[in-house]
């Protein structure tokens, strides 16, 4: 009995969307950083544009209230709420930018595609497994031998 084993690497989607392109097939060797899949960027682009608009509006509102606070037209509490809204809009814009970077699903290591699960058009959510890879430099053989067979085994024996 002998089995080939290796360190497995899961490739998962980090954003929601439909798979637009599949650039790999099973048993294909890939390099670290190589684009394996592309998620349709349409929804991510729309969310990014919305986040940018929300950020501009929140910033304008905060700046307006900050100026008006000096003449007591705006309470300290209103200014704090406006500032919190601005911070939330900034966080949303950052997340939208990060999601744009995650449209291309890249290989985390030099490896071989053992199993490809994703298909073009398939709808995926964050955490959906797209492929399973085996690290190219971390493969080994698990072999079972009887004790009386060990005397005939040598390094490099095939």
KADA-V193207 format. One record per residue. N is the residue number from 0. RES is the residue in three letters. SS is DSSP state (h for helix, s for strand, l for the rest). PHI is phi in whole degrees, 0 to 359 (NA if undefined). NEAR is the number of other ideal C-beta (glycine too) atoms within 10 Angstrom. Layout:
BEGIN
n=N res=RES ss=SS phi=PHI near=NEAR
n=N res=RES ss=SS phi=PHI near=NEAR
END
This chain:
BEGIN
n=0 res=UNK ss=l phi=NA near=6
n=1 res=UNK ss=s phi=210 near=8
n=2 res=UNK ss=s phi=227 near=9
n=3 res=UNK ss=s phi=272 near=9
n=4 res=UNK ss=s phi=228 near=11
n=5 res=UNK ss=s phi=192 near=17
n=6 res=UNK ss=s phi=287 near=14
n=7 res=UNK ss=s phi=268 near=13
n=8 res=UNK ss=s phi=235 near=18
n=9 res=UNK ss=s phi=275 near=12
n=10 res=UNK ss=s phi=251 near=24
n=11 res=UNK ss=s phi=235 near=15
n=12 res=UNK ss=l phi=282 near=21
n=13 res=UNK ss=l phi=254 near=16
n=14 res=UNK ss=l phi=225 near=20
n=15 res=UNK ss=l phi=268 near=16
n=16 res=UNK ss=s phi=159 near=21
n=17 res=UNK ss=s phi=258 near=13
n=18 res=UNK ss=s phi=291 near=20
n=19 res=UNK ss=s phi=268 near=14
n=20 res=UNK ss=s phi=220 near=13
n=21 res=UNK ss=s phi=240 near=18
n=22 res=UNK ss=l phi=255 near=14
n=23 res=UNK ss=l phi=224 near=22
n=24 res=UNK ss=l phi=227 near=8
n=25 res=UNK ss=l phi=297 near=11
n=26 res=UNK ss=l phi=74 near=10
n=27 res=UNK ss=l phi=280 near=15
n=28 res=UNK ss=s phi=277 near=13
n=29 res=UNK ss=s phi=230 near=22
n=30 res=UNK ss=l phi=262 near=11
n=31 res=UNK ss=l phi=300 near=10
n=32 res=UNK ss=l phi=88 near=11
n=33 res=UNK ss=l phi=292 near=15
n=34 res=UNK ss=s phi=285 near=14
n=35 res=UNK ss=s phi=265 near=22
n=36 res=UNK ss=s phi=220 near=23
n=37 res=UNK ss=s phi=228 near=16
n=38 res=UNK ss=s phi=272 near=25
n=39 res=UNK ss=l phi=307 near=16
n=40 res=UNK ss=l phi=279 near=17
n=41 res=UNK ss=h phi=305 near=12
n=42 res=UNK ss=h phi=295 near=15
n=43 res=UNK ss=h phi=292 near=21
n=44 res=UNK ss=h phi=295 near=14
n=45 res=UNK ss=h phi=297 near=11
n=46 res=UNK ss=h phi=297 near=17
n=47 res=UNK ss=h phi=294 near=19
n=48 res=UNK ss=h phi=297 near=11
n=49 res=UNK ss=h phi=297 near=13
n=50 res=UNK ss=h phi=296 near=20
n=51 res=UNK ss=h phi=295 near=15
n=52 res=UNK ss=h phi=296 near=12
n=53 res=UNK ss=h phi=300 near=18
n=54 res=UNK ss=h phi=294 near=19
n=55 res=UNK ss=h phi=299 near=12
n=56 res=UNK ss=h phi=295 near=13
n=57 res=UNK ss=h phi=295 near=21
n=58 res=UNK ss=h phi=294 near=15
n=59 res=UNK ss=h phi=298 near=11
n=60 res=UNK ss=h phi=298 near=16
n=61 res=UNK ss=h phi=297 near=19
n=62 res=UNK ss=h phi=298 near=12
n=63 res=UNK ss=h phi=297 near=12
n=64 res=UNK ss=h phi=292 near=19
n=65 res=UNK ss=h phi=296 near=13
n=66 res=UNK ss=h phi=293 near=11
n=67 res=UNK ss=h phi=286 near=13
n=68 res=UNK ss=h phi=296 near=15
n=69 res=UNK ss=l phi=299 near=8
n=70 res=UNK ss=l phi=259 near=7
n=71 res=UNK ss=l phi=67 near=7
n=72 res=UNK ss=l phi=284 near=10
n=73 res=UNK ss=l phi=235 near=16
n=74 res=UNK ss=l phi=284 near=11
n=75 res=UNK ss=h phi=298 near=8
n=76 res=UNK ss=h phi=295 near=8
n=77 res=UNK ss=h phi=298 near=13
n=78 res=UNK ss=h phi=296 near=15
n=79 res=UNK ss=h phi=296 near=11
n=80 res=UNK ss=h phi=297 near=14
n=81 res=UNK ss=h phi=294 near=20
n=82 res=UNK ss=h phi=294 near=15
n=83 res=UNK ss=h phi=297 near=12
n=84 res=UNK ss=h phi=297 near=16
n=85 res=UNK ss=h phi=295 near=20
n=86 res=UNK ss=h phi=297 near=12
n=87 res=UNK ss=h phi=294 near=13
n=88 res=UNK ss=h phi=296 near=21
n=89 res=UNK ss=h phi=296 near=15
n=90 res=UNK ss=h phi=296 near=12
n=91 res=UNK ss=h phi=295 near=18
n=92 res=UNK ss=h phi=294 near=19
n=93 res=UNK ss=h phi=298 near=12
n=94 res=UNK ss=h phi=296 near=13
n=95 res=UNK ss=h phi=297 near=20
n=96 res=UNK ss=h phi=294 near=13
n=97 res=UNK ss=h phi=298 near=13
n=98 res=UNK ss=h phi=297 near=22
n=99 res=UNK ss=h phi=298 near=15
n=100 res=UNK ss=h phi=290 near=11
n=101 res=UNK ss=l phi=270 near=16
n=102 res=UNK ss=l phi=297 near=20
n=103 res=UNK ss=s phi=271 near=16
n=104 res=UNK ss=s phi=271 near=25
n=105 res=UNK ss=s phi=252 near=15
n=106 res=UNK ss=l phi=290 near=21
n=107 res=UNK ss=l phi=282 near=15
n=108 res=UNK ss=l phi=200 near=16
n=109 res=UNK ss=l phi=288 near=15
n=110 res=UNK ss=s phi=198 near=26
n=111 res=UNK ss=s phi=240 near=17
n=112 res=UNK ss=s phi=287 near=20
n=113 res=UNK ss=s phi=273 near=14
n=114 res=UNK ss=s phi=211 near=14
n=115 res=UNK ss=s phi=253 near=19
n=116 res=UNK ss=l phi=259 near=14
n=117 res=UNK ss=l phi=284 near=21
n=118 res=UNK ss=l phi=232 near=9
n=119 res=UNK ss=l phi=302 near=12
n=120 res=UNK ss=l phi=91 near=10
n=121 res=UNK ss=l phi=293 near=15
n=122 res=UNK ss=s phi=275 near=12
n=123 res=UNK ss=s phi=235 near=21
n=124 res=UNK ss=l phi=240 near=11
n=125 res=UNK ss=l phi=304 near=12
n=126 res=UNK ss=l phi=95 near=10
n=127 res=UNK ss=l phi=293 near=17
n=128 res=UNK ss=s phi=286 near=13
n=129 res=UNK ss=s phi=261 near=22
n=130 res=UNK ss=s phi=199 near=24
n=131 res=UNK ss=s phi=238 near=16
n=132 res=UNK ss=s phi=240 near=26
n=133 res=UNK ss=s phi=241 near=18
n=134 res=UNK ss=s phi=299 near=15
n=135 res=UNK ss=s phi=298 near=15
n=136 res=UNK ss=s phi=263 near=9
n=137 res=UNK ss=s phi=232 near=13
n=138 res=UNK ss=s phi=245 near=12
n=139 res=UNK ss=s phi=216 near=10
n=140 res=UNK ss=s phi=247 near=9
n=141 res=UNK ss=s phi=263 near=9
n=142 res=UNK ss=s phi=236 near=10
n=143 res=UNK ss=l phi=246 near=8
n=144 res=UNK ss=l phi=233 near=11
n=145 res=UNK ss=l phi=280 near=6
n=146 res=UNK ss=h phi=303 near=6
n=147 res=UNK ss=h phi=287 near=7
n=148 res=UNK ss=h phi=272 near=10
n=149 res=UNK ss=h phi=296 near=8
n=150 res=UNK ss=h phi=294 near=7
n=151 res=UNK ss=h phi=264 near=8
n=152 res=UNK ss=l phi=265 near=9
n=153 res=UNK ss=l phi=225 near=6
n=154 res=UNK ss=l phi=299 near=4
n=155 res=UNK ss=l phi=87 near=4
n=156 res=UNK ss=l phi=291 near=6
n=157 res=UNK ss=l phi=243 near=2
END
